[in-house]
């Protein structure tokens, strides 16, 4: 109501002087709760003649539409908007309002279908960005995780200490905070990153820390005899790790790493806070524009599709990675 | 002393401690080229530890390992003993083959891949060369028909023969067998012994830790009885296994096994 009131006050500044009084009076009536009276007054603003200032007309019809919508008279509200659209077909405010009102008039499934078609392009764009973020992080974090894991089991104290610190820090603080720090905090140190770069660095570091612990566990779960056998034929530690130990961790890694990557798909939603338009942000924008829950429901479906596809892929990889264990 | 006279391996005063336990207690040993040495003794007597110390899988506290007349494995720096540079240790291990009780085949590689791995990765041979060496070794242990399967599909005896082929592919000068048949079903022991026998006949120098006295008697040039980290007795199989063995400990041990 307060918003309507403010809007009503600003209206007269744009309007032709002739209608100034009408607005003021309608605002007064609205403030008193007499919406019917306000409507009557707004209806008295005529369409502009050729070359005449149109602001007052548009404003009054839109104001009337709002009041009608609030009075649960969507048909009349649409009619008021259409009067504006007849003269100004590109008026986005009127169009959005009509679209929103039509939701209330149409039967349910039809509404959902048309919403879906309307929202899908921007959601698909967002989903593509989400997918790109996921793929980049999936590329970076296993490498980072492997380095952290090898560092953790290193006998060189400073190295294992440093890797312990990385894990301690990135597992112990919220990802959201890390993203904020990287995107909003680093510029004060003279490092300014593009949102996408900041997002991949933040997600990459965070997931490297988690994967590091998972990979360390997998490496240490490999029978100690494997390392001894590798050393016994003359392999160095590095050769034994690369050729013998790490390849055997793949199958054991897949279930927990799959879990992490599924979590990652959903965690990418957090980067919407650092000016990235991905799936969550796209859905949020649609929701805030149309006040339409379908946008959010569609986002949920797309997230489910993504996680299902990745789950399927991880299962295939796990099977392939363990094929040598079959008798 | 020229190289023909000197022993292939010489151990001087080898001592290995695990915290308060002394697993190997100042052992001296010489193994000449072509010799087949069998070490027997009760569990926990230090046999395996001694074997593992030879190819530096265990770091010893005292003593020296002399391989081909050269002291190996350890260096002195700032008055303290240290393991030698990893490269030097790997180079030594590449010349000493080792076969483990539990095989420790690489499960993610095929049989051929297991045997190729040493020549390929350690010796830097080409894939073709490594494959040809590995194929020869698999023929030698009688498993060329299994070259393309994964270890999981093999029997215990076959696994151990692949492990022997893997060690042989490095063309070692000395083979160490750490209870090679202890993890096998009785009916599979024979095929592994036959394989080791073939190697012995070819003149391979070997040190074998085993609980199979029959095998020790048949194969060994010399048998050592080890207990509590010390060599209690050594001699030819005839001397050690004779009915007139006067050492009560050894007689008791043998009676329990035979």
Interface residues (C-beta under 8 A of the other chain):
Chain A: X223 X225 X226 X228 X229 X230 X231 X232 X233 X234 X235 X236 X237 X239 X243 X244 X247 X248 X324 X325 X326 X327
Chain B: X55 X57 X86 X87 X90 X91 X93 X94 X95 X96 X97 X98 X100 X102 X104 X105 X106 X107 X108 X109 X117 X118 X121 X122 X123 X150 X151 X152 X153 X163 X166 X167 X169 X170
